[in-house]
């Protein structure tokens, strides 16, 4: 058993080196395929971060009347936080709202003078609500509308909800995000599918060139596993080498792209590459190995039929 | 040892007949030459014996075993009992002479010690000790065929089948190959060989089965080549 395994491994290595041209051609094609997969993963990460940062900028603000009781505000905040679509609710007190307003308009004498003349704080407290997905704001807005409808008209709590004003913009943004996500997913499937198909055909072609050898191996009484083993091992080696080469090619590219993506997307692709290197290594090298192994096993199967 | 029992082979329904009702028997230690024009069915006959092809009718027996009832998973073991030699040598191009022969032993599950001992012996038998590390591309046609014969005998098979082994060789290499096959037969291995070469048949002076259009038309125990 061990001797057989040792011989298969040796034959795999010898075949890899002695069929150098076929090995090099297979590795080249597989490297291109893995580069496509790697680039797709990096673009997907870039897109994900960009969309997430856009989503982070979207929220709903609920403005309370100046006479609102803190207990009522707390109760509404608790109800909102209990909603599954809500990611975060941030409370801003009347005093904090005034501070921020004053800070924003400290150079506008008219406004500052007006505030002084009023004497009292004209601003109410507010809640800023962020949903998990932009598509979920519609549901949260409906919830707030129901809350408003149940209020006593003599003692209103909510003065304004800004979603009504921003509804169209948020819905447009939601549609754009969904379209970008869907099309990037479809593009990824097509690219990865093409990469797999090209790799499979290349390995199949490499094995096709050795079909005479396979028939000789059968004639001298080699078992199917004894014939298949070295070819599968060569497929694994193609994948391993291609995976490493594709990472080596990606490295200088992301080093160069890092500052550009940082200034444009506020996302440094090089930092991402380094921090996620383990996952990228496993994905690319693992995909290469699995692709090489299965492509070889499938390609050789037809020559092992009696 | 080998028995072809009314074997017929037809391709494409009944459009092409490769073998028609072929029956003959080969005894252990015999040297049998099968002669006939191209398309007479000689190679088909050998393919039947190594289970590379299946008869449309009839049966092929090897030591009372119906060859075509052997399960696919057991075919490698069966083929190890037969050494094969072909006109185009069928050597593995990326393996040296030594590796081509040792591969057949490795496939047979032989130990490294056995391989190290038997491969040089097999190469010595075909007088190629000095070409042990040469690749097939570095050998002449006759040398390639001798490596193929060494590979065929190294597992000490019960029988050697040789399909036109001298077809690509010059007269001197042909003579050498025939002498080697005769020596192997003298050592006790059954040999079945197909050939076109009248000189080879005359040189051997052994049993000759003549085929024509898929039929056995003559079975001559005195080595006559008649077509």
Interface residues (C-beta under 8 A of the other chain):
Chain A: X3 X4 X7 X14 X15 X18 X19 X212 X213 X215 X216 X217 X218 X219 X220 X221 X222 X223 X224 X226 X306
Chain B: X50 X51 X52 X72 X75 X76 X77 X78 X79 X80 X84 X90 X91 X92 X93 X94 X95 X103 X104 X106 X107 X108 X109 X111 X112 X151 X155
